[in-house]
Amino acid sequence: ASGPAAPPRAPKLESLLAAAATTFATRGYSGTSMRDIAHDSGISLSGIYYYTRGKSSLLYEIQSRTIDALIASAAQALSRVTRPTDQLLQFVENHVSYSNDHPAFVRVLSHETAPDGSDERRDAVELKRHEYVQVLRDILDRVRAEFSAPVSTRFAADMLFAMMSGPRQWGVSDTELNVGIASRLIYDLFVHGFTGGTAAAPPA
């Protein structure tokens, strides 16, 4: 038996969130007006306010849905493997794949905040972000235990997130991204290093 039918207006909400994510990603939260979102979504202002209380609510709905999707898809990917290094590769592949498929949503999650947003909504998104980051830190802790990695888990996690975001942040988004190849290269670079060795000691 199929599940309950989706609300009839759900497709319009999905298109509103997609349009708002693209507008926020392009103009920034502070540079976006509700009229911009109405124009870009093709939904009237009154129609938009049927779904949301305002701009900050739209932002936090986008961010909440995005981080929920990342957490759920990461859990599904990690359930397929048990070795720490395999889990690390699965996490990287999942994050890069989702970012490639939903670049505006991930950019809004990573870069935007609402000075006028309620602390409750903001705190809820932050808690979910910390939950997602902790998944990676836990994997890295297991990798460190196996290989005695000298870099702290927190710093390593921050650097890996920066690497996974790189292809879409530094002006090469017009290049066709093969998610599988890019993920493997990021993993190899992160785990083995560019030269396969350790950094040279600084001069005395």
Secondary structure as GFF3:
##gff-version 3
##sequence-region A 1 204
A	DSSP	alpha_helix	10	27	.	.	.	ID=ss1
A	DSSP	alpha_helix	34	41	.	.	.	ID=ss2
A	DSSP	alpha_helix	45	51	.	.	.	ID=ss3
A	DSSP	alpha_helix	55	78	.	.	.	ID=ss4
A	DSSP	alpha_helix	84	101	.	.	.	ID=ss5
A	DSSP	alpha_helix	103	111	.	.	.	ID=ss6
A	DSSP	alpha_helix	119	147	.	.	.	ID=ss7
A	DSSP	alpha_helix	153	169	.	.	.	ID=ss8
A	DSSP	alpha_helix	179	192	.	.	.	ID=ss9
###
